[in-house]
Amino acid sequence: MIPVLDLQPEITLLKKELQEASERVLEHGRFIMGPEVKSFENEVAQYLGVKHAIGVNSGTDALLIALRAAGIGEGDEVITSAFTFFATAESIEMTGARPVFTDVEPYDFNIDPDAVEKAVTSKTKAIVPVHLFGKPAAMARLMELGQKYGLLIVEDCAQSFGACYHAACADCSGECMPDWRQKLMGKQTGTLGVAGAFSFFPSKNLGGFGDGGMITTDDDDLAEEASMLRVHGARKKYHNEVLGYNSRLDTLQAALLSVKMKHIGRFNEQRREVAQRYHEHLADVEEIQLPARPDTGHVYHQYTIRVKRAGKSENPGKRRDSLASYLKEQGIQTMIYYPVPCHLLPIYEGQKMHLPNAELLKDQVLSLPMGPFLKKEDQERVIEAVCSFFRG
Ligand SMILES: *Cc1c(COP(=O)(O)O)cnc(C)c1O
């Protein structure tokens, strides 16, 4: 079976360094907030180009704590994408605020700024864009809306470690932009909004060996607030000020993540090369739409294609599902991210919303095998199988 993601090659490659790192931690024994946590936080801050990086115990907690540290809570509305993993919405809910789901751009799966603007009310406090599958969202437009309506932007970077922002939209080349927008070009996700939230869940671009997460921000006050919230709401031990969390990044995880961090630029580059090969060989298959190209700052957490419907009379999703079954028979694993958009989840059953693009995508998306170490011959098998499904 060719898996969607194979983590074993990088573990094998880095085994010695990983073992040495864990041995160091076992020897000094400072398992909670040991020295490796601070040094990993510094490495991340430096790599991304941000003032503060605060390790926490998951991407979900990174979102929750970043939102709370930004002052989001009871009575607030937070606009986010309907086409994301539930944790985005869940973390908003956990602050006491209400997630307001908006539709996405079908070409890059990310939140549609026009839909965001329509969803703004007097209660709206923040926007949480998700850089889905590793493709930066339309940050310039979103930041413009943030300015216009006084909204904070907290980026969900769970899938976008190392992705950098390039163009505001598909038809924008850059030169026509005002200075403030040009300054955003090439900046890392997680450094554009007031805060960013990263996940180190094992399957993410920078994946650990268990749960982990990180908050990034240039704002000193937000950083201090977040650091306090992650240790039970105490600035000084045993002097708890507010209800916080037990949400620290383990020393052991930090030490291991530090090892992988040294290679993240190369790993993301290898993902882009894999994407480029898919692009070259699948460009002529009319029945599918390919994701955005590597020069858009994409890091391909997933390589997700859209399988278009054969005709109006065909059941939505039928051709995508047949392709998935065909690939499975050929020994190729694929995944559907996400089969149910947030607004259609059982928990939101009462809302009765209709978001046409998110609903279109749930029937069309299919994520193909992707990873820094996807073997050329395996990828060729995937490409051949996709082509032969459509050409017979
Ligand atoms: C994985 C993920 C999260 C949650 O991260 P965890 O570390 O699993 O808590 C949040 N948002 C998105 C888009 C994700 O993919």
The ligand as an SDF file (V2000), in Angstrom:
LIG
                    3D

 15 15  0  0  0  0  0  0  0  0999 V2000
   -4.7270   19.5640   13.3540 C   0  0  0  0  0  0  0  0  0  0  0  0
   -5.5000   20.8060   13.2980 C   0  0  0  0  0  0  0  0  0  0  0  0
   -5.8650   21.5130   14.4480 C   0  0  0  0  0  0  0  0  0  0  0  0
   -5.6730   20.9910   15.8330 C   0  0  0  0  0  0  0  0  0  0  0  0
   -4.3710   20.6330   16.1820 O   0  0  0  0  0  0  0  0  0  0  0  0
   -4.1450   19.5240   17.3170 P   0  0  0  0  0  0  0  0  0  0  0  0
   -2.6780   19.6270   17.5870 O   0  0  0  0  0  0  0  0  0  0  0  0
   -4.5520   18.2100   16.7810 O   0  0  0  0  0  0  0  0  0  0  0  0
   -4.9370   19.9390   18.5050 O   0  0  0  0  0  0  0  0  0  0  0  0
   -6.5180   22.7240   14.2930 C   0  0  0  0  0  0  0  0  0  0  0  0
   -6.8220   23.2090   13.0840 N   0  0  0  0  0  0  0  0  0  0  0  0
   -6.5030   22.5520   11.9540 C   0  0  0  0  0  0  0  0  0  0  0  0
   -6.8410   23.1510   10.6330 C   0  0  0  0  0  0  0  0  0  0  0  0
   -5.8450   21.3140   12.0170 C   0  0  0  0  0  0  0  0  0  0  0  0
   -5.5460   20.6590   10.8960 O   0  0  0  0  0  0  0  0  0  0  0  0
  1  2  1  0
  2  3  1  0
  2 14  2  0
  3  4  1  0
  3 10  2  0
  4  5  1  0
  5  6  1  0
  6  7  2  0
  6  8  1  0
  6  9  1  0
 10 11  1  0
 11 12  2  0
 12 13  1  0
 12 14  1  0
 14 15  1  0
M  END
$$$$
